[in-house]
């Protein structure tokens, strides 16, 4: 049975002790999960709730015993000094994420849904606060504007097939305060960033970001690979991991004042569905408290460019359905092993420093080869040239290699969202060729991701998964 409460109820403020709030942090925002055992100060905290009516959503996907799926939204509703981040009317989530918590086994998977994802939205009834919508082809995040949490939850559940147990919305002022409350986060910035739209200027290198800088990085498109929402999601995943590491390694768990500031920053800007009872929150908090960061996986649903608009994306099939189907069924998704995908069938191994390659752009996006060159160089590869393909121009991204270079090619492919490898005799003894195809090109995910297998399964390695324990603060 769904954990979402039924029936119409007014919005309200609910007070709770700091110890009780630890459960909210563990479930609703996920990143506060490890705090449940530590919050003992008796100061009262509160958060807003919003009424939703899942009975009106129609036929819903089945829930799975022991699995709690929470829709986490980062909204661009701004106030005060940061209001200039979004001047458009209407609240639209910049971040849409399904956090799937396995209560029985102490694991969690966070699946990001791009804000520019175009889907068939279900119809949404309007009310005094929202205009409603007749449904149809539209961006997934527009559902929030049409009907608030109720409409957004219906849309996500409808297009993913994943039963949602709860929903949490956090505006970006809360994210900024959250980072400041723990003293900032350590991050690696591979290249200098100057993004006026995100109010962000950063030098390259390892550095500690304050809340405003972390927020700018989370929202910046121009600082990402070819300016896409997918690149921005990568930054958001890195920041989530950085906050988790800061919580575990810093003073947040040992100093009540820091802990209270952190939790206060979350609750002040958070809205949940009215069915988030304290009993449910505590149950999930206990489960999340035992989750090792290595078992908290973050992955973006596979997408392709929209055929009519390169600034938008659509689900990449069958890979997207494989991932979402496994999530809906409560299946344990395979995680990363220590091999990194760099071995070959004969057991050979390769390191990035051993690999030289040319980067060739067959996507039609100007300047992409140079951008990818920078990213691959940051991973330790040697890019000897860029350009457009002449001899080989595949639709799908392919790493071409000579005989005996299987391990090197697999290593390059493992740093990409999706790629296959192919042996070409005339490349024997020479540089590899990475040809980026327009049919499936996605962001460089780094060597902690994956994508060299073209089987289309839901293995997290193949989908470019990272974990919250990944060391993102060190520039290599």
MARVEXPA-744778 format. One line per field, with one value per residue (C-alpha): y, z, x; residue number from 1; residue in three letters. Coordinates in nm, 3 decimals. Layout:
N
c2 = [Y ...]
c3 = [Z ...]
c1 = [X ...]
num = [NUM ...]
residuo = [ALA ...]
***
This chain:
476
c2 = [0.000 0.347 0.552 0.872 1.002 1.016 1.290 1.669 1.833 2.193 2.290 2.314 2.360 2.065 2.105 1.836 1.795 1.800 1.430 1.361 1.582 1.360 1.115 1.376 1.457 1.092 1.029 1.347 1.498 1.174 1.354 1.393 1.021 0.959 1.214 1.006 0.866 1.195 1.460 1.489 1.861 1.942 2.258 2.247 2.252 2.252 2.214 2.269 2.004 2.011 1.808 1.556 1.320 1.007 0.839 1.077 0.971 0.671 0.328 0.346 0.121 -0.137 -0.063 -0.302 -0.426 -0.295 -0.030 0.337 0.558 0.930 1.202 1.474 1.810 2.108 2.407 2.746 2.936 3.214 3.491 3.767 3.810 3.514 3.612 3.699 3.333 3.298 3.584 3.372 3.318 2.974 2.719 2.469 2.206 2.230 1.895 1.588 1.275 0.946 0.827 0.455 0.336 -0.035 -0.049 -0.420 -0.420 -0.072 0.062 0.351 0.448 0.807 0.832 1.180 1.283 1.573 1.885 1.920 1.569 1.579 1.328 1.276 1.459 1.336 1.582 1.789 1.955 2.321 2.493 2.832 2.812 2.636 2.664 2.292 2.132 1.912 1.708 1.609 1.649 1.884 1.910 1.693 1.977 2.192 1.972 2.152 2.483 2.335 2.169 2.172 1.857 1.665 1.720 1.670 1.345 1.215 1.305 1.137 0.823 0.808 0.839 0.626 0.350 0.381 0.387 0.698 0.665 1.024 1.359 1.630 1.972 2.186 2.534 2.643 2.890 2.584 2.419 2.727 2.748 2.374 2.405 2.713 2.541 2.272 2.524 2.468 2.165 2.054 2.024 1.989 2.244 2.109 2.431 2.799 2.887 3.222 3.185 3.516 3.345 3.138 3.423 3.199 3.268 3.000 2.939 2.591 2.352 2.201 2.445 2.485 2.624 2.826 2.795 3.057 2.905 2.551 2.667 2.839 2.521 2.314 2.547 2.632 2.510 2.710 2.546 2.197 1.980 2.143 2.345 2.075 1.981 1.641 1.809 2.010 1.689 1.555 1.862 1.815 1.451 1.554 1.816 1.566 1.337 1.629 1.725 1.366 1.339 1.670 1.548 1.225 1.368 1.708 1.833 1.814 1.493 1.600 1.966 2.025 2.386 2.287 1.999 2.225 2.485 2.215 2.068 2.413 2.509 2.203 2.238 2.611 2.555 2.210 2.097 1.734 1.543 1.521 1.147 1.178 1.064 1.058 0.680 0.643 0.896 0.719 0.382 0.519 0.710 0.391 0.226 0.520 0.550 0.220 0.301 0.314 0.583 0.307 0.174 0.508 0.510 0.809 0.762 0.965 0.800 0.742 0.999 1.102 1.441 1.536 1.486 1.831 2.033 1.968 2.167 1.902 1.527 1.213 0.871 0.653 0.315 0.039 0.153 0.395 0.136 -0.123 0.109 0.233 -0.115 -0.250 0.043 -0.010 -0.380 -0.307 -0.502 -0.459 -0.281 -0.413 -0.171 -0.095 -0.341 -0.257 -0.343 -0.008 -0.175 -0.135 -0.498 -0.695 -1.054 -1.169 -1.004 -0.706 -0.382 -0.022 0.313 0.650 0.760 0.470 0.583 0.829 0.904 1.141 1.286 1.322 1.491 1.334 1.488 1.816 2.017 2.276 2.274 1.950 1.773 2.043 2.029 1.651 1.681 1.890 1.640 1.338 1.513 1.574 1.198 1.140 1.043 1.201 1.358 1.400 1.579 1.675 1.724 1.557 1.195 1.111 0.734 0.625 0.819 0.597 0.708 0.552 0.660 0.423 0.386 0.244 0.065 -0.144 -0.510 -0.562 -0.235 -0.377 -0.281 0.077 0.113 -0.033 0.213 0.509 0.369 0.329 0.706 0.775 0.752 0.517 0.377 0.061 -0.049 -0.180 -0.315 -0.159 -0.326 -0.006 0.156 -0.104 0.061 0.405 0.629 0.526 0.713 0.822 0.913 1.075 0.971 1.187 0.897 0.827 1.084 1.166 1.336 1.217 1.050 0.979 0.656 0.601 0.570 0.321 0.264 0.042 -0.243 -0.203 -0.457 -0.183 -0.340 -0.163 -0.228 0.088 0.067 0.079 0.381 0.598 0.553 0.720 0.664 0.922 0.796 0.885 1.115 1.416 1.677 1.581 1.712 1.448]
c3 = [0.000 -0.081 0.201 0.044 0.251 0.093 0.096 0.097 0.392 0.446 0.435 0.786 0.992 1.202 1.494 1.606 1.817 1.663 1.737 1.543 1.256 1.204 1.046 0.805 0.695 0.644 0.415 0.256 0.163 0.177 0.243 0.612 0.658 0.867 1.129 1.282 1.567 1.657 1.685 2.054 2.109 2.205 1.999 1.793 1.415 1.165 0.796 0.553 0.405 0.091 0.026 -0.257 -0.393 -0.540 -0.562 -0.849 -1.039 -1.194 -1.215 -1.013 -1.025 -0.749 -0.437 -0.326 0.032 0.195 -0.073 -0.017 -0.327 -0.256 -0.520 -0.425 -0.599 -0.598 -0.693 -0.832 -0.606 -0.487 -0.233 -0.105 -0.248 -0.484 -0.649 -0.972 -1.037 -1.182 -1.275 -1.449 -1.285 -1.151 -0.953 -1.164 -1.025 -1.150 -0.982 -1.008 -0.839 -0.727 -0.410 -0.373 -0.020 0.053 0.418 0.459 0.303 0.393 0.045 -0.168 -0.535 -0.647 -1.007 -1.163 -1.423 -1.646 -1.615 -1.995 -2.040 -2.275 -2.189 -2.220 -1.913 -1.768 -1.730 -1.413 -1.254 -1.161 -0.838 -0.670 -0.668 -0.995 -1.352 -1.428 -1.763 -2.024 -2.048 -2.357 -2.474 -2.240 -2.018 -1.710 -1.469 -1.602 -1.412 -1.089 -1.236 -1.347 -1.020 -0.747 -0.576 -0.663 -1.037 -1.035 -0.845 -1.080 -1.381 -1.252 -1.145 -1.478 -1.706 -1.501 -1.380 -1.035 -0.738 -0.527 -0.152 -0.061 -0.206 -0.080 -0.230 -0.123 -0.261 -0.347 -0.061 0.164 -0.038 -0.002 0.373 0.407 0.255 0.464 0.784 0.746 0.657 0.282 0.075 -0.082 -0.460 -0.759 -1.032 -1.339 -1.542 -1.458 -1.459 -1.554 -1.579 -1.534 -1.563 -1.253 -1.079 -1.067 -1.101 -0.988 -1.045 -1.144 -0.877 -0.542 -0.325 -0.063 -0.199 0.014 -0.020 -0.291 -0.500 -0.454 -0.558 -0.864 -0.962 -0.913 -1.142 -1.401 -1.758 -1.919 -1.695 -1.809 -2.104 -2.408 -2.176 -2.110 -1.829 -1.817 -1.735 -1.466 -1.315 -1.292 -1.089 -0.865 -0.801 -0.713 -0.471 -0.299 -0.248 -0.120 0.137 0.256 0.296 0.483 0.720 0.795 0.824 0.982 1.306 1.201 1.395 1.709 1.762 1.842 1.720 1.377 1.357 1.445 1.187 0.921 1.001 1.036 0.689 0.546 0.726 0.663 0.289 0.268 0.176 0.198 0.129 0.426 0.463 0.596 0.950 1.215 1.240 0.870 0.892 1.186 1.012 0.712 0.927 1.100 0.761 0.618 0.928 0.839 0.471 0.377 0.123 -0.111 -0.114 -0.202 -0.582 -0.803 -1.168 -1.441 -1.650 -2.006 -2.258 -2.621 -2.786 -2.870 -3.247 -3.295 -3.034 -2.944 -2.622 -2.488 -2.433 -2.448 -2.285 -2.448 -2.505 -2.408 -2.152 -1.972 -1.939 -1.816 -1.536 -1.441 -1.467 -1.224 -0.990 -1.007 -0.924 -0.625 -0.778 -0.651 -0.926 -0.985 -0.857 -0.931 -0.884 -0.858 -1.216 -1.353 -1.680 -1.808 -1.855 -2.175 -2.239 -2.210 -1.867 -1.989 -1.795 -1.894 -1.722 -1.862 -1.894 -2.134 -2.374 -2.664 -2.879 -3.128 -3.052 -3.356 -3.354 -3.557 -3.357 -3.544 -3.225 -3.286 -3.048 -2.875 -2.961 -2.787 -2.479 -2.459 -2.508 -2.191 -1.994 -2.111 -2.040 -1.687 -1.655 -1.746 -2.112 -2.383 -2.663 -2.968 -3.190 -3.251 -3.557 -3.762 -3.882 -4.233 -4.260 -4.005 -3.917 -3.704 -3.571 -3.233 -3.026 -3.094 -2.974 -3.261 -3.179 -3.338 -3.262 -2.903 -2.778 -2.645 -2.283 -2.375 -2.581 -2.304 -2.057 -2.277 -2.326 -1.951 -1.910 -2.142 -2.087 -2.382 -2.617 -2.800 -2.911 -3.249 -3.378 -3.697 -3.838 -3.989 -3.644 -3.524 -3.315 -3.346 -3.153 -3.071 -3.232 -3.032 -3.273 -3.094 -3.256 -3.272 -3.197 -2.844 -2.731 -2.361 -2.107 -2.010 -1.676 -1.578 -1.489 -1.191 -1.437 -1.717 -2.053 -2.265 -2.283 -2.544 -2.389 -2.270 -1.928 -1.598 -1.455 -1.272 -1.420 -1.769 -1.679 -1.553 -1.184 -0.910 -0.536 -0.260 -0.147 -0.472 -0.407 -0.613 -0.414 -0.549 -0.886 -1.053]
c1 = [0.000 0.125 0.269 0.137 -0.150 -0.493 -0.755 -0.755 -0.586 -0.475 -0.108 0.036 0.350 0.456 0.695 0.935 1.244 1.588 1.617 1.299 1.413 1.717 1.476 1.347 1.699 1.769 1.477 1.355 1.687 1.889 2.218 2.133 2.075 2.382 2.268 1.988 2.194 2.359 2.089 1.997 1.943 1.584 1.534 1.216 1.232 0.948 0.876 0.589 0.364 0.152 -0.160 -0.149 -0.415 -0.254 -0.597 -0.667 -0.355 -0.527 -0.366 -0.046 0.263 0.281 0.480 0.755 0.791 1.107 1.167 1.089 1.102 1.119 1.093 1.342 1.304 1.539 1.325 1.422 1.182 1.412 1.400 1.628 1.977 1.948 1.620 1.799 1.876 1.525 1.298 1.034 0.699 0.618 0.816 1.008 1.244 1.601 1.672 1.447 1.573 1.420 1.591 1.523 1.603 1.632 1.531 1.606 1.953 2.078 2.145 2.021 2.018 1.962 1.840 1.853 1.596 1.712 1.497 1.495 1.351 1.049 0.776 0.400 0.272 -0.057 -0.343 -0.335 -0.637 -0.598 -0.700 -0.675 -0.294 -0.212 -0.347 -0.359 -0.279 -0.443 -0.123 0.073 0.432 0.617 0.922 0.899 0.977 0.689 0.443 0.535 0.423 0.091 -0.005 0.260 0.386 0.071 0.106 0.485 0.459 0.190 0.405 0.721 0.535 0.349 0.652 0.894 0.664 0.824 0.586 0.651 0.608 0.692 0.792 1.026 1.093 1.391 1.449 1.800 1.829 1.825 2.103 2.322 2.263 2.324 2.671 2.757 2.642 2.911 3.181 3.176 3.277 3.605 3.586 3.815 3.751 3.939 3.920 3.856 3.486 3.335 2.958 2.773 2.434 2.510 2.694 2.999 3.372 3.616 3.986 4.101 4.225 4.132 3.939 3.670 3.345 3.107 2.731 2.693 2.972 2.839 2.493 2.637 2.819 2.503 2.308 2.574 2.536 2.816 3.076 2.974 3.052 2.884 2.658 2.400 2.166 2.339 2.670 2.500 2.361 2.718 2.814 2.511 2.605 2.961 2.829 2.598 2.897 3.105 2.840 2.811 3.187 3.193 2.922 3.105 3.456 3.388 3.236 2.872 2.810 2.995 2.901 2.532 2.541 2.672 2.425 2.136 2.239 2.260 1.921 1.765 1.887 1.713 1.381 1.344 1.321 1.162 0.810 0.695 0.376 0.142 0.194 0.548 0.472 0.742 0.717 0.796 1.077 1.235 1.214 1.398 1.644 1.751 1.802 1.996 2.213 2.377 2.431 2.797 2.878 2.998 2.641 2.481 2.485 2.405 2.313 2.142 1.871 2.004 1.881 1.924 1.887 1.530 1.489 1.334 1.527 1.893 1.846 1.607 1.636 1.422 1.461 1.727 1.570 1.600 1.858 1.623 1.349 1.598 1.707 1.361 1.211 1.468 1.406 1.028 1.068 1.289 1.576 1.928 2.117 2.469 2.732 3.092 3.372 3.740 3.820 3.705 3.619 3.974 4.067 4.045 3.945 4.305 4.343 4.544 4.532 4.590 4.629 4.519 4.880 4.939 4.667 4.704 4.402 4.250 3.904 3.677 3.337 3.056 2.770 2.728 2.790 3.059 3.354 3.261 3.589 3.795 3.572 3.604 3.981 3.999 3.792 3.991 4.320 4.192 4.139 4.505 4.466 4.683 4.479 4.702 4.452 4.090 3.874 3.603 3.609 3.724 3.770 3.508 3.190 2.963 2.625 2.706 3.006 3.296 3.653 3.861 4.186 4.456 4.534 4.648 4.496 4.171 4.245 4.329 4.011 3.796 3.950 3.857 3.506 3.464 3.505 3.211 2.836 2.790 3.054 3.151 3.496 3.605 3.937 4.075 4.390 4.531 4.553 4.805 5.075 4.915 4.681 4.327 4.038 3.736 3.455 3.162 2.835 2.526 2.292 2.410 2.665 2.647 2.872 3.219 3.149 3.509 3.680 3.451 3.161 3.108 2.952 3.174 2.922 2.650 2.415 2.176 2.127 2.073 2.419 2.525 2.874 2.727 2.513 2.796 2.714 2.914 2.894 2.887 3.228 3.404 3.700 3.596 3.791 4.135 4.251 4.465]
num = [1 2 3 4 5 6 7 8 9 10 11 12 13 14 15 16 17 18 19 20 21 22 23 24 25 26 27 28 29 30 31 32 33 34 35 36 37 38 39 40 41 42 43 44 45 46 47 48 49 50 51 52 53 54 55 56 57 58 59 60 61 62 63 64 65 66 67 68 69 70 71 72 73 74 75 76 77 78 79 80 81 82 83 84 85 86 87 88 89 90 91 92 93 94 95 96 97 98 99 100 101 102 103 104 105 106 107 108 109 110 111 112 113 114 115 116 117 118 119 120 121 122 123 124 125 126 127 128 129 130 131 132 133 134 135 136 137 138 139 140 141 142 143 144 145 146 147 148 149 150 151 152 153 154 155 156 157 158 159 160 161 162 163 164 165 166 167 168 169 170 171 172 173 174 175 176 177 178 179 180 181 182 183 184 185 186 187 188 189 190 191 192 193 194 195 196 197 198 199 200 201 202 203 204 205 206 207 208 209 210 211 212 213 214 215 216 217 218 219 220 221 222 223 224 225 226 227 228 229 230 231 232 233 234 235 236 237 238 239 240 241 242 243 244 245 246 247 248 249 250 251 252 253 254 255 256 257 258 259 260 261 262 263 264 265 266 267 268 269 270 271 272 273 274 275 276 277 278 279 280 281 282 283 284 285 286 287 288 289 290 291 292 293 294 295 296 297 298 299 300 301 302 303 304 305 306 307 308 309 310 311 312 313 314 315 316 317 318 319 320 321 322 323 324 325 326 327 328 329 330 331 332 333 334 335 336 337 338 339 340 341 342 343 344 345 346 347 348 349 350 351 352 353 354 355 356 357 358 359 360 361 362 363 364 365 366 367 368 369 370 371 372 373 374 375 376 377 378 379 380 381 382 383 384 385 386 387 388 389 390 391 392 393 394 395 396 397 398 399 400 401 402 403 404 405 406 407 408 409 410 411 412 413 414 415 416 417 418 419 420 421 422 423 424 425 426 427 428 429 430 431 432 433 434 435 436 437 438 439 440 441 442 443 444 445 446 447 448 449 450 451 452 453 454 455 456 457 458 459 460 461 462 463 464 465 466 467 468 469 470 471 472 473 474 475 476]
residuo = [UNK UNK UNK UNK UNK UNK UNK UNK UNK UNK UNK UNK UNK UNK UNK UNK UNK UNK UNK UNK UNK UNK UNK UNK UNK UNK UNK UNK UNK UNK UNK UNK UNK UNK UNK UNK UNK UNK UNK UNK UNK UNK UNK UNK UNK UNK UNK UNK UNK UNK UNK UNK UNK UNK UNK UNK UNK UNK UNK UNK UNK UNK UNK UNK UNK UNK UNK UNK UNK UNK UNK UNK UNK UNK UNK UNK UNK UNK UNK UNK UNK UNK UNK UNK UNK UNK UNK UNK UNK UNK UNK UNK UNK UNK UNK UNK UNK UNK UNK UNK UNK UNK UNK UNK UNK UNK UNK UNK UNK UNK UNK UNK UNK UNK UNK UNK UNK UNK UNK UNK UNK UNK UNK UNK UNK UNK UNK UNK UNK UNK UNK UNK UNK UNK UNK UNK UNK UNK UNK UNK UNK UNK UNK UNK UNK UNK UNK UNK UNK UNK UNK UNK UNK UNK UNK UNK UNK UNK UNK UNK UNK UNK UNK UNK UNK UNK UNK UNK UNK UNK UNK UNK UNK UNK UNK UNK UNK UNK UNK UNK UNK UNK UNK UNK UNK UNK UNK UNK UNK UNK UNK UNK UNK UNK UNK UNK UNK UNK UNK UNK UNK UNK UNK UNK UNK UNK UNK UNK UNK UNK UNK UNK UNK UNK UNK UNK UNK UNK UNK UNK UNK UNK UNK UNK UNK UNK UNK UNK UNK UNK UNK UNK UNK UNK UNK UNK UNK UNK UNK UNK UNK UNK UNK UNK UNK UNK UNK UNK UNK UNK UNK UNK UNK UNK UNK UNK UNK UNK UNK UNK UNK UNK UNK UNK UNK UNK UNK UNK UNK UNK UNK UNK UNK UNK UNK UNK UNK UNK UNK UNK UNK UNK UNK UNK UNK UNK UNK UNK UNK UNK UNK UNK UNK UNK UNK UNK UNK UNK UNK UNK UNK UNK UNK UNK UNK UNK UNK UNK UNK UNK UNK UNK UNK UNK UNK UNK UNK UNK UNK UNK UNK UNK UNK UNK UNK UNK UNK UNK UNK UNK UNK UNK UNK UNK UNK UNK UNK UNK UNK UNK UNK UNK UNK UNK UNK UNK UNK UNK UNK UNK UNK UNK UNK UNK UNK UNK UNK UNK UNK UNK UNK UNK UNK UNK UNK UNK UNK UNK UNK UNK UNK UNK UNK UNK UNK UNK UNK UNK UNK UNK UNK UNK UNK UNK UNK UNK UNK UNK UNK UNK UNK UNK UNK UNK UNK UNK UNK UNK UNK UNK UNK UNK UNK UNK UNK UNK UNK UNK UNK UNK UNK UNK UNK UNK UNK UNK UNK UNK UNK UNK UNK UNK UNK UNK UNK UNK UNK UNK UNK UNK UNK UNK UNK UNK UNK UNK UNK UNK UNK UNK UNK UNK UNK UNK UNK UNK UNK UNK UNK UNK UNK UNK UNK UNK UNK UNK UNK UNK UNK UNK UNK UNK UNK UNK UNK UNK UNK UNK UNK UNK UNK UNK UNK UNK UNK UNK]
***
